[in-house]
C-alpha cells in the first residue's frame, strides 16, 4: 500500500510499519 499521498498532503504517519504489522499477524495465528 502506498501512503505517500497521505504523508505529503496530510502529514500522516503510520502507527506501525508493515514489518510490525506482519509480525503481529503471524503471532496472532
C-alpha positions as CSV (number, residue, x, y, z in Angstrom):
1,X,0.0,0.0,0.0
2,X,1.4,3.4,-1.0
3,X,0.8,6.0,1.7
4,X,2.9,8.7,0.0
5,X,-0.1,10.9,-0.8
6,X,-1.4,10.8,2.8
7,X,2.0,11.6,4.1
8,X,2.6,14.6,1.7
9,X,-0.9,16.1,1.8
10,X,-2.0,15.4,5.4
11,X,1.3,14.9,7.3
12,X,0.0,11.5,8.2
13,X,2.4,8.9,9.7
14,X,1.5,5.2,10.0
15,X,1.4,3.9,13.6
16,X,3.0,0.6,12.7
17,X,5.5,-0.4,10.0
18,X,4.5,-3.1,7.6
19,X,7.1,-5.4,9.3
20,X,5.5,-4.8,12.7
21,X,2.0,-5.5,11.3
22,X,3.1,-8.7,9.7
23,X,4.9,-9.8,12.9
24,X,1.7,-9.1,14.9
25,X,-0.4,-11.0,12.4
26,X,1.9,-14.0,12.5
27,X,2.0,-14.0,16.3
28,X,-1.8,-14.0,16.4
29,X,-2.2,-17.1,14.3
